[in-house]
């Protein structure tokens, strides 16, 4: 017949708790950089474990180690002061630690994951006498789950608030894009749109008509069109749709003004992923409501300086 204390232990195991421990088997997502200790009790003067509930406790620890290979295990063995002389208690505590090690290795944990095996004999009497279940509390091994330290957070300066550290930003004083190493896309022509809308306005027409003139004067040019939006204009899905419509209406307008579609190489929506600024105020939000046109192969002609007549 199973003794009452075993029933109590099995109840706690079914609830996901590590028995006699200072941690729970259910807490598998621990913050890094800490150590959890699980106490395994042995019978008086015994260095082997026989009870099913103790094996289940060890299995709960092994489950954590199998799920997270970054955790290492340290095993310390202890003995009760009345279990023998100093020498006997030392080897008894060592054998307890080694028994735990063999059990863990037999369940598929690599030896390299065990960072320490140490025997303390009867030198560290952490507890007194017996616990409520009648076990000598110093007849024990302690398993320590050692979690890796947390990654160091890098404190960086970002003056232009573009999300790129100044140390990695080629243009640290100007809002830019990671695709351009922190610099703005200087080759893009911004086509303004009203907030939360893709209607053409006089300001939009002015920009588009200037692009059409350049294309007519340079028939070898091709273009790419990108649509953009700001999160202040709606949900993420709405902004993707808004940016797509802005790019498409620019394409349609250019086509209506006799720009051949073969000269439009790409029409793409970036949604909110490539802002023109940090959107810290309404004016910046407005500037993010845009499409962008890139002229491929266009070189602006330098202005001709008037010739000064030579006077003798």
HELIX and SHEET records of a PDB file:
HELIX    1   1 UNK A    4  UNK A   14  1                                  11    
HELIX    2   2 UNK A   52  UNK A   67  1                                  16    
HELIX    3   3 UNK A   81  UNK A   83  5                                   3    
HELIX    4   4 UNK A   86  UNK A  106  1                                  21    
HELIX    5   5 UNK A  111  UNK A  113  5                                   3    
HELIX    6   6 UNK A  166  UNK A  168  5                                   3    
HELIX    7   7 UNK A  178  UNK A  180  5                                   3    
HELIX    8   8 UNK A  202  UNK A  217  1                                  16    
HELIX    9   9 UNK A  231  UNK A  233  5                                   3    
HELIX   10  10 UNK A  236  UNK A  256  1                                  21    
HELIX   11  11 UNK A  261  UNK A  263  5                                   3    
HELIX   12  12 UNK A  282  UNK A  288  1                                   7    
SHEET    1   A 4 UNK A  35  UNK A  41  0                                        
SHEET    2   A 4 UNK A 140  UNK A 146 -1                                        
SHEET    3   A 4 UNK A  72  UNK A  77 -1                                        
SHEET    4   A 4 UNK A 114  UNK A 119  1                                        
SHEET    1   B 4 UNK A 188  UNK A 192  0                                        
SHEET    2   B 4 UNK A 290  UNK A 296 -1                                        
SHEET    3   B 4 UNK A 222  UNK A 228 -1                                        
SHEET    4   B 4 UNK A 264  UNK A 269  1                                        
END                                                                             
